[in-house]
Amino acid sequence: MSPGLPPRTAEGTGSGAEARPPRLWSRYLLASGVTVVGVLSQYVIPTSWIPPGFAGFILGLLLVYGTGLAAFAWAFGAAPLRNSFRHSRRGLREGFRWYGIFGLLGLLSALVLAVLYTAFDPRYPALIGRSTPVLQAGSQDPLFYIVFSFFVGVVEETLFRGYLYGGLLRAAGTQRWAKGAVATSLVFTVVHVYYAMTYLEVSLLFYVRIFTLGLAFSFAYYRSGGNLWVIALLHGVFDATSFFGLYSSETLTLSTALSLLLIAACALYALVLYVRESSQGVGPGSPPEALRPFSAKASPQAVCPTCGAPVLPGPFGEPLFCVACGTNLAVAVPSSGAPPLPPSPRGLVEERRNALPPGAWPPP
């Protein structure tokens, strides 16, 4: 049995003493503490203790990331990561959706802060022109750090979203998943200490973007049912554009434009999804009693509840209306004694995921 996995019975929930999930909080808190200490160790360990060259680089990675990964692997095994490469379609949809929403929110917040700093802090122009130690190292070999960004994306998403956030969902359940996303995103933000060390009081301008980025990836991880590869890729792209801009002023302009274009495209995609899902009654926050369209592909015997004719899929793989009688299947059917439309497979997954008990995350 995987660590942290509750005992199974025929009903999958257990009974009596076995029905209670194991206490995961102590292991979760210990692993979280080890993770934070490991990441912060890079700021307190004297550089003279780290051997030069490639050996020191690998040792630094093991200290910063390896200790936390090892601690969480001991606490939960691979259970929070089991859907890392599953639910890819949902992972892409939710990854782009929340990257657009929170990316735009982070940009607007940073813009407001920049205006305030310009108006009230005379040191702002000098401070904002500084370069972090990471960018200073990247300027020596931008190509290596562009490629390395995607490695960092995989490792940090595995550690902070898969384990830190996913472990919290296993320890506490999913009823307060949004609060858990906020809490773990704050931890993700705070451990980036080098921003405060470099930019001092104006570091808030950078921290607001890191925090919203953490929220975007946490929401995408949860809403996709545990998919990690999409947000790891987005994380890598986010970091790689910064290093791409180190080549010259022209590449800096291009990388900034590409970063803004990606956020704008994802925000537009999120708007399209919201409009489409609202019209179909399947968007986030829909009341449980709302009728949802169902997938003809998933339910080949689906028929119109009004006339009984077979239902054909619409342009998005879901029926929008009955071709025989014209009944709109994307909204509630008027009460005429007809049976209600069954929930869509996605609706069933949403309902199940929103009530997972401790130890049951992620869903299959």
Summary of the structure (lengths in Angstrom):
residues: 364
radius of gyration: 23.7
end to end distance: 15.7
largest distance: 79.2
contacts: 1145
relative contact order: 0.13
helix: 63%
strand: 1%
